[in-house]
């Protein structure tokens, strides 16, 4: 099993405070990630990318003499409704650039269901996490148990804090797709004891709707499980726990029981997603509506077309970005970040954002691990003016970072962005990759 670091960073900022930052998430699959600069006022953030740890190998296909063997990149076709509405609009905390959707979850195998609104869509993490306070008491989701029969709990460390709660199973419904009996995290579930010390030392406790800036997080990143094989074989701190009535201790948990990217559990349209958001003006927009389409190459509405495919690191999910003479190997494409984050000495700052006197036009080159590249032009505006506009969808919002390049939600406006899941077959080869 890979014993390497998996880190992805995100920051989300309250509109009433012109500060933000990106903090490093914890490592996955057995080691601790190198921390990026922490936010001064931590808020909800993307979890570290972590590979599923499952082997990509499958049994060889043996065909009868009269049967042709299907091409390696053949994707199972589907007619299942696969388009999920997504929005960026005003939310209760005033946070800008918060991409959200609604999710329906059901007690597995039943029609006892609930639709929960205001769930953040995050390509920088894996798995569905919902606040216990957002769930109806009648929605009795089964608990996942450890090898000793104890209740399983999860600590998920994000760029600027952590979530803590039980691991439960639910049927997750998105558009016409269903991820049956999938493990999710129920945040601040009273069934599990107080937060373990090692988890509680991981930054801001994001255990309420105000701290989380939402009712939950839908992690639809390029991996299947949030930790993977490392957690399946070793009791890693700040991942999974076995809980008695009074205490919780770190434990190993099989990959099949870990909190799982629900897209990977769909019957079809399960190899990735496409996010489409409209472009916004330099001053932003009050709100925008877009779509999250499930599958890549499985229906006529999710074809890659002319999109440039950029394979990402199969352990970290990183691509690289060349910008103004520097190459940032820790580069990520993350709908859970509310700004672009990179080093730019020529732009003045206001708090933790860039505040140039006029909109600046910039260019960078994003590269996959195979050397494929895509040239990107983008702009940054004055954050103080952008916040003062009252708009909630801001395409020019950016802030400084020193050792990584974060393509957050502003990068998604006006682009069609694909995220392919690790080891999943697509017309362009197996994931993980990004394409746009």
Secondary structure, 3 states (H helix, E strand, C coil): CCCCCCCCCCCCCCCCCCCCCCCCCCCCCCCCCCCCCCCCCCCCCCECCCCCCCCCCCCCCCCCCCCCCCCCCCCCCCCCCCEEEEEECCCCCCCCCCEEEEEEEECCCCCCEEEEEEEEEECCCEEEEEEHHHCCCCCCCCECECCCCCEEEEEEEECCEEEEEEEEEEEEEECCEEEEEEEEEEECCCCCCCCCHHHHCCCEECCCHHHHCCCEEEEECCCCECCCHHHHHCCCCCCEEEECCCCEEECCCCHHHCCECHHHHCCCCCCEEEEEECCCCCCCECCEEEEEEECCCCCHHHCCCCCCEEECCCCCCCEEEEECCEEEEEEEECCCCCCEEECCCCCCEECCEECCCCCEEEEEEEECCCCCEEEEEEEECCHHHHHHCCCCECCCCEEECCCCEEECHHHHECCEEEEECECCCCCCCCECEEEC
